């Protein structure tokens, strides 16, 4: 509970954060709209737009389909085998792509699935005539499955593990197995989660930028986001960029509304260490199909990461580490990451506090609106993808390549907004907990206002704040979306440097950089995760 | 007269070292045995071994003269009722019972009639199309008994089935269980923690303590015994008698 003065302060803070976010979103969109009026649509341009939109939807649909088609049987196999050596490891491995910078993953995928990669050598031995192509639609699909298959598995598996152990005993007792068990018990349990996972995966694939930029390109394999980037960066055709941006916003809006209608609750639940035993499942040779599926899944996800490590280690790391450009990029990345994370955590704290305060007074419609908007602010940033945001600011800054400070601010702002939904998800429960625990006591002791913030709320929320901050730094460090538009000789970040090395076929340098970038972000993710569990256990 | 036992545990060992459990006993057809003992002593382990959810390290389990130790749970001739979650919550009552007759639910009209008759038997005629969530806890346990009734397996395993139903309802259910047992001609092993329930329903007792059978006796006069320290502790700590 809060005092009147504190309520007022909390609501002001929440409102200020909302206004700031609103401006950050509205200004670029207004700029886009004002530019949009100026452009005329020729029929060839119309064809181009239709083609790009169709490809965006097609690749997102196919990516979703492929991810789910493999995730459902894989989640089922993992649920059927609750205890095997390395199960916990495998599930942790499946969490890695979520935090891996897409550019690093793309490099690993190219190592494994490229023309001279292990996969094609294997396919050649098996007698495949045409090698698998990592570029174009097939490569984009492969990369999206690499990122989203593990995500979908981690979303779906808890739905099976949540079922009461008596179900499996009854199934064993009655002899329900194989297809009937899948049809009657397992699929009904997975269906809802699988549907919401599909929605989430579709959203992620429809707005994926980096993977399509690296593996796609060319008119035949370009998505809206990449087309926006190309329109601004190569052709300087603001009109086209604006149209593409508007289509993109409409598309994400429709997808998000559809997700809301499905009441999607795509939360990665607790995947237990397999405490539920499965007496209905036989061991021995019967375990072979499950083992094969789990093994292939693990191989598919781990191979690109191993490839990044192997090729990175064989690169000339010492030369890379003495390169001044590397250190410039690293310090720029770090500075951007720290600033973006700080901004994101401040915005999220204001929103969370304001939302809590406004939510305490359910009667007032104005406060209800404030609470609702503060909650939606996180997803609003998903609605307008970074490249679209960047496009608006890019046009406002008039190309932006010559300047230094303004583009940097924009990059920081975009990265902060990108991290906002994640940071809010960490802060909200911690804040709720703190106030529930200490709220009444603090007010009864008269420890209120700034004193309460300093003595009680901030210390209690420190682990959550740290988790959110570190996570935001990691997210920002791996991002190519915002820097892609503004990157120049003067502003170089690690992903930007890596992208340039890739573009100029400095493969060895790229491999070394990818290893370094991947290692840094992974280390940060692990720190965030550790802080998160510490945070969780501190409240138990 | 030596009758062939309906169920026999012959030196059945589960687990290793300090956590191991060993059971040997035999029961005649149609008998009702209450399995009692402190929690963690191995009551559920015994039941899970009989059901085939756990595999013994050594020993044999024999049902009606047939060694079932290596058989899968569904091939053993066993029906089982748990304390909770006996029914798949997303399938209606008829389907839940029908699965007891054929695991892939390929039932002819005769089988579906059997399902309806089983529902009638437990006093739930007309409940077939309802979902488990719309039934009370007692009604759900009745459905579980109806499934056991329809399956007509020689061994009925009950794992604290009427716990948490309230004393009156539990007594009713116990009566229904005994009737069904008699009509099917099944042998019953029932885990319970309620000495009164054991007194009311069972002929015999298996008292489990520290991973073994501490006492194997008739129910009559069992709870008055003073020669079993484990029983004293058990009864004292539960507050009964």
Interface residues (C-beta under 8 A of the other chain):
Chain A: X164 X165 X166 X167 X169 X170 X172 X173 X174 X175 X176 X177 X179 X180 X184 X185 X188 X189 X277 X279 X280 X282
Chain B: X48 X51 X52 X53 X54 X72 X73 X74 X75 X78 X79 X80 X82 X84 X85 X86 X88 X90 X91 X95 X99 X100 X103 X104 X105
